[in-house]
């Protein structure tokens, strides 16, 4: 009887350990798209591919080989040769070129509340005015900073083109889209600007917003689109933030969701003053590799959103392999600073796998600076962020959105990078 009890006890422990190992293995399994979602999306949108086995074969442009065939083996060669080349290729072929028109920029404090969030924060609203040749435009920047920290704090700047749109994931004090309470509690400043006031998100032939103020004469094929305008606006917000005494001027992150996530990547690539770039579910034209032709494509972007990119981008509709760049090179432009990319499990339109592969293929540039070690070739498990030096990624459960769960992982990463 005693022997039988002992045997049962040992058997029970063995089964428990085996069950734990199996469960652990399941939890750590690399993410793959849910076949039910793949089938549903394929049925609803048969013109677009959601099957991994239907992704065409492709060759990515080399990030570390110059247009003249020079191998980039040092940070100096990257900064003086390859980075300027790639930046110019994106200007010419994707986002467009900001005109070199002269302008004046002024700031006006509209309001200040030193007892915001029940006394936990100070809230400021600032008007930014841009003027050129007698034409002007204003847009507003809202800033929250913690009251219980006396030294300058790191901050997040959120680009929000839906700020005044009632159909948006628009923010409020209890919304995870812009969780100011949680960020203040963790010692971060939070800033947000209404990008649609700078340039409206519709195809108006660039007759409204900042374009007619700075564009002089006819627009060339590489003239800036709306996303480049929003990115330029983020830099103008940064012009003010670096003067704000409550904010650490060298510890400011730029953040964007969806189309604003594409914008955040271009803002961070163009303006090296941003210490951290966070792209939330940016998909095609953002973090996702164009050559995969998975979910949304270049052709779809150009047909539905002709104002987002420059006219030259139309050359690559259904012709992605001809692009002199792909989006791993956009992420690489942030090096050696930090970049974080994330996706959502149900948002196959944004190609989570292609977004991860972009980050994976940007690693060699970050390694050049000693700012990354390696990322696994396979995607991480669902809801398990992966970090390598100045690179971070997660894929969370749920749909296309910017949530508190995302922000908590952003802030965990920022704790390592900005504090």
Secondary structure, DSSP 8 states (H G I E B T S, - for coil): -HHHHHHHHHHHHHHHHHHHHHHHHHHT------HHHHHHHHHH-TTS---GGGS-------TTB-TT--B--SHHHIIIIIHHHHHHHHIIIII-B------EEEEEEEEEEEEHHHHTEEEEEEEEEEEETTEEEEEEEEEEEESS--S-EEEEEEEETTTT-TTS----TT-GGG-HHHHHHTT-EEEEEEHHHHS-SS-STT-STTHHHH--SS--TTB--HHHHHHHHHHHHHHHHTT-TTEEEEEEEEEEETHHHHHHHHHHHH-TT-SEEEEES--TTTTS-GGG--SS-HHHHHHH-TTTS-GGGGGGTT-GGG-S--HHHHHHTTTTSEEEEEEETT-GGG-HHHHHHHHHHHHHHHHHTT------SS---TT--EEETTEEEEEESSSSS--HHHHHHHHHHHHHHT-
